[in-house]
Amino acid sequence: MEKDISFILNHLGEDRENYFNAVSPPILQSSNFVFRDVETMRAAMPNEFNRPFYTRGANPTVTILRKKLAALEGSEEALVFGSGVAAISAAVLSCVKAGDHIICVQHPYSWTTTLLEDLLARFNVTHTFVDGTKLENFANAITPATKVIYLESPNTMTFELQDLEAVSALAKKHNITTIIDNSYSSPLHQNPISLGVDIVVHSASKYLNGHSDIVAGVLCSTTERVKKIYSSEFLTLGGIISPHDAWLMMRGLRTLQVRMQRTSESAEKIIAFLENHPLVEKVLYPFSKTNPQLALAKKQMKRCGGLFSILLKADKIEQAEKFTNSLKRFLIACSWGGHESLVYPICALYGSGSNNKPHLPWNLVRIYIGLEEPDILIEDLNNALASM
Ligand SMILES: Cc1ncc(COP(=O)(O)O)c(C=O)c1O
């Protein structure tokens, strides 16, 4: 049966009779919670996971959000973090100890790379990056020390996919935990747990919140695994979300379906324009007709959302700069998933002295389509391409 998304977004987890029948839940902006006597305090202690004791553990506003996010992703439980990176770090750390090995899809989100290359390397956890478009690359990289296969499907710059069902089955055979960053798809467009993946993480700063006003992360898995992460990485590293930000994310979630529909429809229309433009060499997008992995994309994703990249037909980096600077309706910024259209020009990484050594060409521009009218965005893109 299809999930009842509108029930999840509008009602699940909300216990209105407990707060004056308010439609919108209260923001319980309290660090701690009181007990009437020693006995009730003692009884609450072993169940901090569910019962308000101290807000680093469980806060009632955050708990409502946890229930909604778990249901959206089709998992038993969810934890909410103060950033996507906090969720990623907790997920990975929960699976490894010194001497272990991680297989990671090549060119994941930049701070995931840093987690593996810098932080975990200090604790003698090694890694191998693989081209995740071929199953045999994962199989060939497995060693007796491999404990994690880390996935990001699709990649959020170049949109390569991994076959989630096949990689999960391979991992299970070798007792390896699979983790996926599902930020690109949101729980509306791809549910990796139903394909066998063990842990799903999100940067909720993107679609889940959807308004470019908070940074947050989500981790979804079985109750057993989430409880283990909760009592170790979650409580000890303490990367929690504030009750106020949890409330903002819940408000953002109310419109997740309509926002996803709008951004997806607009992006499809704009991509159709760009694919026929003589100054666009290629559009990189999972559902693009030219994507060699189109069949896989259609098999494991419902839709694509509003994020894609273009390769400009340009000879000089200045043309990519001119294109970007000429846009009037797109903001030049990182991130995506909010109400506003954005461009992230790779040419900005060239000569910037940034730690991110560009592995991508300077003529690649990542585009995010917000909630504006698509025809206005098309006109803006058309004018900017003409200015090159
Ligand atoms: C694909 C992807 N994963 C994870 C993250 C990290 O999330 P956050 O910025 O919420 O820590 C980002 C942020 O840009 C991202 O694009």
The ligand as an SDF file (V2000), in Angstrom:
LIG
                    3D

 16 16  0  0  0  0  0  0  0  0999 V2000
   24.5210   15.7580   -0.6700 C   0  0  0  0  0  0  0  0  0  0  0  0
   24.7570   16.4290    0.6260 C   0  0  0  0  0  0  0  0  0  0  0  0
   24.9060   15.6710    1.7130 N   0  0  0  0  0  0  0  0  0  0  0  0
   25.1520   16.2130    2.9160 C   0  0  0  0  0  0  0  0  0  0  0  0
   25.2740   17.5750    3.0670 C   0  0  0  0  0  0  0  0  0  0  0  0
   25.6000   18.1270    4.4010 C   0  0  0  0  0  0  0  0  0  0  0  0
   24.4900   18.6460    5.0290 O   0  0  0  0  0  0  0  0  0  0  0  0
   24.5400   19.8760    6.0460 P   0  0  0  0  0  0  0  0  0  0  0  0
   25.0320   21.0540    5.3000 O   0  0  0  0  0  0  0  0  0  0  0  0
   23.1190   19.9610    6.4760 O   0  0  0  0  0  0  0  0  0  0  0  0
   25.4640   19.4870    7.1550 O   0  0  0  0  0  0  0  0  0  0  0  0
   25.1110   18.4090    1.9800 C   0  0  0  0  0  0  0  0  0  0  0  0
   25.1980   19.8810    2.1550 C   0  0  0  0  0  0  0  0  0  0  0  0
   25.3460   20.6360    1.2720 O   0  0  0  0  0  0  0  0  0  0  0  0
   24.8580   17.8230    0.7200 C   0  0  0  0  0  0  0  0  0  0  0  0
   24.7180   18.5710   -0.3890 O   0  0  0  0  0  0  0  0  0  0  0  0
  1  2  1  0
  2  3  1  0
  2 15  2  0
  3  4  2  0
  4  5  1  0
  5  6  1  0
  5 12  2  0
  6  7  1  0
  7  8  1  0
  8  9  2  0
  8 10  1  0
  8 11  1  0
 12 13  1  0
 12 15  1  0
 13 14  2  0
 15 16  1  0
M  END
$$$$
